[in-house]
Amino acid sequence: MDYFNREVINNYAPDKSAKENKIVEGFDELFDKLDLKDGMSISFHHHLRNGDYVLNQVMEEIHKRGIKDITLVASSLFPINSPLIPMIEDGTITNIITSYMSGDVARAISKGALKGKVVMQSHGGRARAIMSGDVKIDIAFIASPACDKRGNISATEGNAFCGVLGYAYADSIMAAKVVAVTDTLLEYESKTEIPSERVDYIIKVDSIGDPNGIISGTTRITKDPVGLRIAQKAVEVMVATGLVKNGLCYQSGAGGASLAVTKFLADYMKEHNIVGEFASGGVTGDLVNMMKYGLFNRIYDVQCFDLVSAENIKDDKRHISMSAEKYASPNKDAIVNSLDFVILGATEIDTDFNVNVISGHDGIIMGGSGGHQDTAFGAKVSIIVSKLFQSRIPTIVDRVGVITTPGSTVDILVTERGVAVNCRRSDLKEALDKAGVSYMSIEELKKIQDSFIGEAKVKDNSDRRVIGYSEYRDGTIIDNIYEVK
């Protein structure tokens, strides 16, 4: 049609009935409007962590309707999600795509309960897959701490405020339908995290979750003297690289030893009057306090790990929320690509520096990449901090159970009995030599470990069923996940 040569329609009367009210009165009305049916893909985010009520509540309603063959695209799953197990066993949920899982659901899947497959992604990989259309979402259910009547979602108000909704951004943009599930319905919008134009329906429930569940055992600083000694050694190694200076860009994982590194780094920065450019990632109160003290100019936040950080982001303009795509997706502008250091944990690491944070030594799923892959790739120096062994279970093995993060992106391992540097990083070896910091090969460190506990048996997966895949952030499958008999 010629856009500039059209007919005038006299007495045109637009249809005002098209201004639909987004608020629905219950799940029956909602599901009727959504035309929810077998085989759909539905998504959830995990900013309320082990305090989230929304995923269970929605899935229980789906279960009542007898809907089957759901692909669950949940950014993470926690012990609180154990009610999903019967739905996995009876085929309500057939496939799962996630970045992390722990608790009874993870154990059930490890033992073969899931009829389809589980795909373990990184946080950046999840955002990439959704934004590219590799993972298609029919309905995104967004746990919304507060929402106004037009559908503007806030993360800083409401009974279960969590500060940020970074992992829900991609879902809100790409899902065919988006539902805001809230227990706090506002008359007017406040600080909007997800705008109304992305939201199709709003449903009010009694409670979306317990904000105290945001913090869990993985987000508390270690009090173990061995873990503290490892953290102190890690800071010594960091300083030796020459990168702990003004303009430092830093991220720490959520493990206890990793968080201890942050504490000792703060002490060093105070003593030497160092001001970093930014800290990023899942944000803790420790990082917030470092910014308040003047040790960092700003924080980039994709997820608040505690209520201190969730409270701070309400009014502090230096505390900046970001999407998972901006944080960690495989593009040149991702925040992870500006990191000088990332401090990470490991369930296992092998002599090629491949790291496993998906499964335990027994093969049971107990975690996931989260931002592990993303930050290890992006940072100038990626440092793994871990005890060399615990309860006679080795950290260094010949081959990890599941490759989560490729060894080509892992630079240094710091343990209580020594430091190992990846042979690919001759520049780091030179810096440590110059600073007088001792290190060794990972094979030498493994020999020390084995002298205490003996050499671990090589895992044999030849007769075990593949139940899922470890996916790299660019979509490449880098390892299988096997059923545990």
C-alpha positions in Angstrom: 0.0 0.0 0.0 1.1 3.5 -0.8 1.4 5.0 2.7 1.0 8.6 1.4 -2.0 8.0 -0.8 -4.8 6.7 1.5 -8.5 7.3 1.7 -10.1 9.4 4.5 -12.5 7.4 6.7 -15.3 9.8 7.6 -16.8 9.6 11.1 -14.1 7.3 12.3 -14.8 6.0 15.9 -12.0 4.2 17.6 -13.0 1.2 19.8 -12.5 2.2 23.4 -13.3 -1.3 24.6 -9.8 -2.2 23.5 -8.4 -0.7 26.7 -8.4 -4.0 28.6 -8.0 -4.2 32.4 -4.9 -6.2 33.1 -5.9 -7.3 36.6 -7.4 -10.8 36.8 -9.3 -12.1 39.9 -7.8 -15.6 40.2 -5.8 -18.3 38.5 -8.8 -19.8 36.7 -9.5 -16.5 34.9 -5.8 -16.0 34.3 -5.2 -19.5 32.7 -8.3 -19.1 30.6 -7.0 -15.8 29.2 -3.5 -17.3 28.7 -4.9 -20.4 26.9 -2.5 -22.5 29.0 -2.0 -26.0 27.5 0.2 -29.0 27.2 3.8 -28.5 25.9 4.2 -24.9 26.8 7.4 -23.3 28.1 7.0 -21.1 31.2 9.6 -19.1 33.0 10.3 -17.8 36.5 13.1 -15.8 38.1 14.9 -16.4 41.4 15.5 -13.1 43.1 13.7 -14.2 46.2 15.9 -17.3 46.2 14.9 -19.8 48.9 12.0 -17.5 50.0 10.1 -17.6 46.7 6.5 -18.7 46.8 5.5 -17.9 43.2 7.0 -20.8 41.3 5.4 -23.4 43.6 2.1 -21.6 43.7 1.8 -21.3 39.9 2.9 -24.8 39.2 0.4 -26.2 41.8 -2.4 -24.4 39.9 -1.1 -25.8 36.6 -0.9 -29.3 38.2 -4.5 -29.1 39.2 -5.6 -28.5 35.6 -3.8 -31.7 34.5 -1.6 -29.8 32.1 1.4 -31.9 31.0 4.8 -31.7 29.2 5.8 -28.3 30.5 9.3 -27.0 29.9 10.3 -25.1 33.0 12.7 -22.2 32.3 13.5 -21.2 35.9 16.7 -19.1 36.4 17.4 -21.1 39.6 15.7 -23.7 41.8 16.1 -24.0 45.6 15.2 -26.4 48.4 11.9 -24.5 48.8 10.9 -25.9 45.4 10.6 -29.5 46.6 6.8 -29.5 45.8 7.8 -29.8 42.2 9.0 -33.4 42.6 5.6 -35.0 42.1 5.1 -32.8 39.0 8.4 -34.0 37.6 7.5 -37.6 38.3 4.1 -37.5 36.7 5.2 -35.7 33.6 3.7 -32.3 34.4 7.2 -31.0 34.0 9.2 -32.8 31.3 12.2 -30.6 30.7 14.1 -28.0 32.8 16.4 -25.2 31.7 18.1 -23.4 34.6 21.4 -21.9 35.9 21.4 -23.4 39.3 19.6 -26.0 41.4 19.9 -27.5 44.9 17.9 -29.4 47.4 15.5 -32.3 46.9 14.5 -31.3 43.3 18.2 -31.5 42.3 18.6 -34.9 44.0 15.4 -36.3 42.3 16.6 -35.2 38.9 20.0 -36.6 39.5 18.4 -40.0 40.2 16.4 -40.0 37.0 13.0 -38.5 37.9 12.9 -36.1 34.9 11.5 -37.7 31.8 13.2 -35.3 29.5 16.4 -33.4 30.0 17.9 -30.7 32.2 20.0 -28.1 30.6 22.3 -26.1 32.9 23.2 -22.7 31.6 25.1 -19.7 32.9 23.3 -16.5 33.8 24.7 -14.8 30.7 24.0 -17.9 28.6 20.4 -17.9 29.7 19.9 -14.3 28.7 21.6 -14.9 25.4 19.5 -18.0 24.7 16.2 -16.1 25.5 17.1 -12.9 23.6 18.3 -14.8 20.5 15.1 -16.9 20.5 17.0 -20.2 21.0 14.9 -20.6 24.2 11.3 -19.6 23.5 9.0 -18.7 26.4 5.3 -18.9 26.1 4.4 -17.4 29.5 6.7 -15.6 31.9 5.5 -15.4 35.5 7.3 -12.6 37.3 7.3 -12.5 41.1 6.7 -8.8 41.5 7.4 -7.2 45.0 5.1 -4.4 43.9 3.1 -3.6 40.8 0.8 -0.7 39.9 -2.6 -1.2 38.2 -1.1 -0.6 34.8 1.6 -3.2 35.2 4.7 -1.3 36.1 6.8 -3.6 38.3 8.9 -2.4 41.2 11.5 -4.4 43.1 12.1 -1.9 45.9 8.6 -1.8 47.4 6.3 -4.3 48.9 6.6 -6.9 51.7 9.0 -9.0 49.8 11.2 -6.3 48.1 14.4 -7.8 46.6 16.0 -4.7 45.1 16.6 -5.9 41.5 14.9 -8.1 38.9 17.9 -8.5 36.5 17.2 -12.1 35.6 13.6 -11.4 34.7 14.4 -8.7 32.1 15.0 -11.0 29.1 11.8 -13.0 30.0 9.7 -9.8 30.1 11.0 -8.8 26.7 10.8 -12.1 24.8 8.0 -14.1 26.4 4.8 -14.3 24.3 2.8 -13.4 27.5 4.0 -11.8 30.7 2.2 -12.1 34.1 3.0 -10.0 37.1 2.4 -12.0 40.3 2.3 -9.6 43.2 1.1 -9.2 46.8 1.4 -5.4 46.7 -0.8 -3.6 44.2 0.0 0.1 44.0 -2.3 2.9 42.7 0.6 4.6 41.0 4.0 3.5 39.8 7.1 4.0 41.8 10.6 3.1 40.9 9.9 0.9 37.9 12.1 -2.1 37.2 10.0 -3.7 34.4 7.6 -1.3 32.5 3.9 -1.8 32.0 4.2 -2.2 28.2 5.8 -5.6 28.8 3.1 -6.9 31.2 -0.1 -8.5 29.9 -1.8 -9.6 33.1 -1.6 -8.9 36.8 -2.7 -11.3 39.5 -2.7 -10.5 43.2 -1.8 -13.2 45.7 -1.6 -13.3 49.5 2.2 -13.5 49.5 4.9 -13.8 46.8 7.5 -14.9 49.4 9.7 -14.4 52.4 12.3 -11.7 51.9 14.4 -13.3 54.6 14.9 -16.2 52.1 17.0 -14.0 49.9 20.0 -14.8 52.1 21.0 -18.5 52.3 24.0 -20.5 53.5 25.9 -19.8 50.3 25.9 -16.1 51.0 27.5 -15.9 54.4 31.2 -15.2 55.0 33.2 -18.2 56.3 34.3 -18.3 59.9 36.5 -21.3 59.3 40.2 -20.5 60.1 41.3 -22.5 57.0 38.9 -20.7 54.8 40.1 -17.3 56.1 43.7 -18.3 55.5 42.9 -19.2 51.9 41.1 -15.8 51.5 44.2 -13.9 52.9 46.4 -15.8 50.5 44.1 -15.0 47.6 44.5 -11.2 48.4 48.2 -11.6 48.5 48.1 -13.2 45.0 45.9 -10.4 43.7 48.2 -7.7 45.0 51.1 -9.5 43.4 49.5 -9.2 39.9 49.7 -5.4 40.1 46.0 -5.0 39.4 44.9 -4.0 42.9 45.1 -0.3 42.2 42.9 2.8 41.6 40.2 1.9 39.0 39.9 -1.8 40.2 36.9 -3.6 38.9 36.0 -6.6 41.1 33.5 -9.4 41.6 33.3 -12.2 44.2 31.2 -15.3 44.1 28.7 -16.2 46.8 30.6 -18.9 48.6 31.9 -18.3 52.2 35.6 -18.2 51.3 35.0 -16.0 48.3 33.1 -13.5 50.5 36.0 -13.6 52.9 38.3 -12.4 50.1 36.1 -9.3 49.8 36.6 -8.6 53.5 40.4 -8.8 53.3 40.5 -6.9 50.0 38.6 -4.1 51.7 41.2 -4.0 54.5 44.0 -3.7 52.0 42.2 -1.0 49.9 41.6 1.1 53.1 45.2 0.8 54.2 46.6 1.8 50.8 43.9 4.4 49.9 42.8 2.5 46.8 39.5 3.5 45.1 38.0 0.9 42.7 35.9 1.8 39.7 33.1 -0.7 40.4 32.0 -3.9 42.0 29.5 -6.1 40.3 27.3 -9.2 40.2 25.2 -10.6 42.9 25.6 -7.9 45.5 26.1 -8.3 49.3 26.1 -5.8 52.1 29.9 -6.1 52.3 30.2 -4.6 48.8 27.6 -1.9 49.7 29.6 -1.0 52.8 32.8 -0.8 50.7 31.1 1.7 48.3 29.8 3.7 51.3 33.3 3.8 52.7 34.6 5.1 49.3 36.4 2.0 48.2 34.3 1.7 45.0 32.7 4.5 43.0 29.7 2.4 42.0 28.0 -1.0 42.0 26.4 -2.8 39.1 23.8 -5.2 40.5 21.9 -8.0 38.8 20.7 -9.6 42.1 20.7 -8.6 45.7 22.1 -11.4 47.9 20.9 -9.9 51.1 18.5 -7.3 52.5 21.2 -4.7 53.1 21.9 -4.5 49.4 18.2 -4.6 48.6 17.6 -1.7 50.9 20.5 0.3 49.6 19.5 0.2 46.0 16.3 2.0 46.7 17.9 5.5 47.0 21.6 5.3 46.3 22.2 6.4 42.7 25.7 4.8 42.7 24.0 1.4 43.1 22.9 0.6 39.6 20.5 -2.3 38.6 21.3 -4.2 35.4 19.8 -7.0 33.3 21.5 -10.4 33.1 22.2 -9.6 29.4 24.0 -6.4 30.3 25.8 -8.2 33.1 27.1 -11.4 31.5 25.9 -12.3 28.0 28.5 -13.1 25.3 28.7 -9.6 23.9 31.6 -7.1 24.0 29.6 -4.6 26.2 28.8 -7.0 29.0 30.0 -5.8 32.4 32.0 -9.0 33.1 34.4 -8.0 30.3 35.6 -5.1 32.3 36.5 -7.1 35.4 40.0 -7.2 36.7 39.3 -10.0 39.2 36.7 -12.5 39.9 36.9 -14.8 43.0 35.0 -18.1 42.5 34.6 -21.4 44.2 34.8 -25.0 42.9 33.3 -28.3 43.9 36.1 -29.9 41.8 38.9 -28.8 39.5 40.9 -31.0 37.3 44.5 -30.9 36.1 43.4 -29.0 33.0 41.8 -26.4 35.3 38.3 -27.3 34.2 35.9 -26.5 37.1 32.8 -28.3 38.2 30.2 -26.4 40.3 27.2 -28.3 39.1 27.6 -31.7 40.9 29.2 -33.0 44.0 31.8 -35.8 44.2 28.9 -38.3 44.2 27.4 -36.9 40.9 24.3 -35.4 42.6 23.5 -31.9 41.2 24.0 -29.4 44.0 24.6 -26.0 42.2 25.2 -24.6 38.8 27.3 -22.1 36.9 25.3 -18.9 37.8 27.8 -16.3 36.7 30.8 -18.7 37.0 31.4 -19.2 33.3 30.7 -15.6 32.4 33.0 -14.0 34.9 35.8 -16.5 34.4 35.8 -15.6 30.7 35.5 -11.9 31.2 37.9 -11.1 34.0 41.6 -10.4 33.5 42.3 -12.8 36.3 39.9 -15.5 37.5 40.8 -17.0 40.9 39.4 -20.2 42.4 39.5 -20.4 46.2 39.0 -23.8 47.8 40.2 -26.2 50.4 42.5 -28.8 48.9 40.3 -31.5 50.4 37.5 -31.9 52.9 36.4 -35.0 54.8 38.8 -36.9 52.6 37.1 -35.7 49.4 39.6 -34.2 47.0 39.2 -30.9 45.2 41.7 -31.6 42.4 40.8 -34.6 40.3 42.0 -36.0 37.0 38.7 -35.2 35.3 35.8 -33.3 36.9 32.4 -35.0 37.0 30.8 -32.2 34.9 32.7 -29.5 33.2 31.0 -26.2 34.1 33.7 -23.7 33.3 36.4 -24.6 30.8 40.0 -24.6 32.1 41.1 -22.2 29.3 39.3 -19.4 31.3 40.5 -20.3 34.8 43.8 -18.7 35.9 44.7 -19.4 39.5 43.8 -21.9 42.2 44.4 -20.8 45.8 44.3 -23.5 48.6 45.5 -23.7 52.2 48.5 -25.8 51.0 49.6 -23.8 48.0 48.8 -21.8 44.9 48.6 -23.3 41.3 48.8 -21.1 38.2 47.5 -22.2 34.8 50.4 -22.8 32.5 48.7 -20.6 29.9 49.3 -17.6 32.1 53.1 -17.0 32.0 52.4 -13.3 32.6 50.9 -14.2 36.0 53.8 -16.4 36.9 56.2 -13.6 36.1 54.2 -11.2 38.3 54.2 -13.6 41.2 57.9 -14.3 40.8 58.6 -10.6 40.9 56.5 -10.2 44.0 58.1 -13.2 45.7 54.8 -15.2 45.9 55.4 -18.9 45.6 53.3 -21.1 43.4 53.4 -24.5 41.7 51.8 -26.5 38.9 48.4 -28.0 39.6 49.9 -31.5 39.2 52.3 -30.7 42.0 49.5 -29.4 44.2 47.5 -32.6 43.4 50.4 -34.7 44.6 50.4 -32.9 47.9 46.6 -33.5 48.2 46.9 -37.2 47.3 49.7 -37.7 49.9 47.1 -36.9 52.6 44.0 -38.7 51.3 45.1 -41.0 48.5 44.3 -40.8 44.8 40.7 -40.6 43.8 39.2 -43.2 41.5 38.4 -42.1 38.0 34.6 -41.9 37.4 33.2 -44.3 35.0 30.0 -43.1 33.2 29.9 -45.8 30.5 26.7 -47.4 31.8 24.9 -44.4 33.1 22.0 -42.6 31.3 22.5 -39.0 30.2 19.9 -36.9 32.0 21.1 -33.4 30.9 23.8 -31.1 29.6 26.2 -28.5 30.7 25.9 -25.7 28.2 28.5 -23.0 27.7 27.4 -19.4 27.6 27.5 -19.3 23.8 25.2 -22.2 23.5 27.8 -25.0 23.0 27.2 -28.2 24.9 30.5 -28.8 26.8 29.6 -31.9 28.9 27.0 -34.4 29.8 25.2 -34.8 33.1 24.7 -38.4 34.1 22.1 -40.2 36.2 23.2 -41.3 39.6 22.2 -44.9 40.3 
